[in-house]
Amino acid sequence: METAYLKTPLGVAKICGDENGITEISVLDNGEVSKQIPAVLKEAASQLQDYFNGKRTTFDFKRNPQGTQFQQKVWNALLEIPFGKTVSYMDITKKLGDVKAIRAVASANGKNPLWIVVPCHRVIGTDGSLTGYAGGLWRKKWLLEHESPSAQQSLF
């Protein structure tokens, strides 16, 4: 397993993976930035930089997130949320066919191992409010504003 640390506007992104794909992308408040990016991580690092530079709205590098079958199902549903759009937890549970699973969906959302790439930041409360985000609500707000189709002062 290879690891690299990449500077972003939101902190230091930790990228982990191997020839089978990227298993983790998370954000740290600070840390040492990698001088060399291992070959198996270069495409993911490049695509993340493009995203932050406003040149990318989707990711197509090889992913290999580890999780339960239910978590994988939720993460796949998150991948269908278009860039610049938001959905509620209830929207996701309805899509998966079980509105009683809202807590399980929220839990799986919070365990998403691929920060930004699997866009859990695009999930908001049914009332339109920003809700919990493992990276901190200020990062969620930044990401949603970064992806906003129109330049606004603030979404929230």
C-alpha positions as CSV (number, residue, x, y, z in Angstrom):
1,M,0.0,0.0,0.0
2,E,1.4,3.4,-1.0
3,T,0.6,6.7,0.6
4,A,1.1,10.3,-0.5
5,Y,0.2,13.7,1.0
6,L,-1.0,16.5,-1.2
7,K,-1.6,20.2,-0.3
8,T,-5.1,21.4,-1.0
9,P,-7.1,24.5,-0.2
10,L,-8.8,22.6,2.6
11,G,-5.8,21.0,4.3
12,V,-3.5,18.1,3.4
13,A,-5.1,15.2,1.4
14,K,-3.9,11.8,2.3
15,I,-4.1,9.4,-0.6
16,C,-3.6,5.6,-0.2
17,G,-3.8,2.8,-2.7
18,D,-2.0,0.2,-4.8
19,E,-2.3,-1.4,-8.2
20,N,-5.9,-2.4,-7.4
21,G,-7.0,1.2,-7.0
22,I,-7.3,4.0,-4.5
23,T,-8.6,2.8,-1.1
24,E,-8.6,6.0,0.8
25,I,-8.6,9.8,0.4
26,S,-9.0,11.8,3.5
27,V,-8.2,15.3,4.7
28,L,-5.9,16.3,7.5
29,D,-5.7,19.8,9.1
30,N,-1.9,19.9,8.5
31,G,1.0,17.6,7.8
32,E,4.1,17.1,5.6
33,V,3.4,17.2,1.9
34,S,5.0,14.4,-0.2
35,K,7.9,15.5,-2.3
36,Q,7.4,12.4,-4.6
37,I,4.0,10.8,-5.5
38,P,4.2,7.0,-6.0
39,A,3.3,6.0,-9.5
40,V,0.1,4.2,-8.5
41,L,-1.2,7.4,-6.9
42,K,-0.2,9.9,-9.5
43,E,-3.4,9.9,-11.5
44,A,-5.6,10.4,-8.3
45,A,-3.3,13.2,-7.1
46,S,-3.4,14.9,-10.6
47,Q,-7.2,14.6,-10.8
48,L,-7.6,16.0,-7.2
49,Q,-5.4,19.0,-8.2
50,D,-7.5,19.5,-11.3
51,Y,-10.7,19.5,-9.2
52,F,-9.4,22.1,-6.8
53,N,-8.2,24.2,-9.8
54,G,-11.7,24.1,-11.3
55,K,-10.7,22.0,-14.2
56,R,-12.5,18.7,-13.3
57,T,-16.0,17.8,-12.2
58,T,-15.7,14.0,-12.3
59,F,-13.0,11.4,-11.3
60,D,-12.1,8.4,-13.4
61,F,-9.1,6.9,-11.7
62,K,-9.3,3.3,-10.4
63,R,-11.1,3.1,-7.0
64,N,-11.0,0.3,-4.5
65,P,-12.8,1.5,-1.4
66,Q,-13.2,-1.1,1.4
67,G,-16.6,-1.5,3.1
68,T,-19.6,-3.6,3.6
69,Q,-22.0,-4.5,0.8
70,F,-24.5,-1.9,2.2
71,Q,-21.8,0.8,2.4
72,Q,-20.7,0.1,-1.2
73,K,-24.4,0.4,-2.3
74,V,-24.6,3.8,-0.5
75,W,-21.3,5.0,-1.9
76,N,-22.4,4.0,-5.4
77,A,-25.6,6.0,-5.0
78,L,-23.5,9.0,-3.9
79,L,-21.5,8.7,-7.2
80,E,-24.7,9.4,-9.1
81,I,-25.1,12.9,-7.5
82,P,-24.2,15.4,-10.2
83,F,-21.5,18.0,-9.7
84,G,-23.0,21.2,-8.4
85,K,-26.1,19.5,-7.1
86,T,-27.2,18.3,-3.6
87,V,-29.6,15.6,-2.4
88,S,-31.0,14.8,1.1
89,Y,-30.3,11.7,3.1
90,M,-34.0,10.8,2.5
91,D,-33.5,11.1,-1.3
92,I,-30.7,8.5,-1.0
93,T,-32.8,6.2,1.2
94,K,-35.7,6.4,-1.3
95,K,-33.3,5.7,-4.2
96,L,-32.1,2.6,-2.3
97,G,-35.7,1.5,-1.7
98,D,-36.0,1.6,2.1
99,V,-36.9,4.9,3.8
100,K,-36.5,3.3,7.2
101,A,-32.7,2.9,6.5
102,I,-32.0,6.7,6.8
103,R,-29.7,6.2,9.9
104,A,-27.8,3.4,8.2
105,V,-27.5,5.6,5.0
106,A,-26.2,8.5,7.1
107,S,-23.7,6.1,8.9
108,A,-22.4,4.7,5.6
109,N,-22.1,8.2,4.2
110,G,-20.0,9.2,7.2
111,K,-17.7,6.2,6.6
112,N,-17.0,7.1,3.0
113,P,-13.3,6.5,2.5
114,L,-12.9,8.5,-0.7
115,W,-13.2,12.2,0.3
116,I,-14.5,14.4,-2.6
117,V,-14.3,11.6,-5.1
118,V,-17.4,9.8,-3.6
119,P,-19.3,13.1,-3.0
120,C,-20.8,12.7,0.4
121,H,-20.4,16.5,0.8
122,R,-23.3,16.8,-1.6
123,V,-25.7,15.2,0.9
124,I,-27.6,17.8,3.0
125,G,-30.6,17.7,5.4
126,T,-34.1,17.4,4.1
127,D,-34.7,21.0,5.2
128,G,-31.7,22.2,3.1
129,S,-29.4,22.6,6.0
130,L,-25.8,21.6,6.1
131,T,-25.6,18.5,8.3
132,G,-22.7,16.5,9.8
133,Y,-19.5,16.1,7.8
134,A,-16.5,14.2,8.9
135,G,-14.1,16.8,7.5
136,G,-15.9,19.7,9.3
137,L,-18.9,21.7,8.1
138,W,-16.6,24.6,7.0
139,R,-15.1,22.2,4.5
140,K,-18.5,21.0,3.3
141,K,-19.6,24.6,2.8
142,W,-16.4,25.3,0.9
143,L,-16.8,22.3,-1.4
144,L,-20.5,23.1,-2.2
145,E,-19.6,26.7,-3.0
146,H,-16.6,25.5,-5.1
147,E,-19.0,23.3,-7.1
148,S,-21.8,25.9,-7.3
149,P,-22.8,26.5,-11.0
150,S,-23.1,30.2,-10.4
151,A,-20.8,32.6,-8.6
152,Q,-22.5,33.6,-5.3
153,Q,-21.4,35.2,-2.2
154,S,-22.5,32.3,-0.1
155,L,-24.8,29.3,-0.3
156,F,-25.3,29.0,3.5
